[in-house]
Amino acid sequence: MSDVPLPRDGGLQPERTLLAWRRTLLAVAVASAAVVRLGAPTLGAPAVVAGVLGVALCAAALVGASLRYRQVARGLDATGALLSPGAAVLALTASLLVVGVVGLALVLTA
């Protein structure tokens, strides 16, 4: 194989990816807010803490996705290489786990 980088496609792939991350994180943040709304009467303070934690993790993932977008755009312009998504994926996974655990607790206590 050749070590010559391929020319960058003029498409909007990084922009579409950032928009997809934003949509996904908005949906998870709304689910986290629903955990607070629906879980607080049954589970009390743990549901509120979990919901706030979920929203905070979504905010962190959004910051990570925005930073990643800038890195990818620069990397594609300079070398054509992509980096691993890392932190944004970890924050999204953690927020989904928080929402899932509270949902399971709601099902088990109802």
Beta strands, then each sheet from edge to edge (+ up, - down):
end
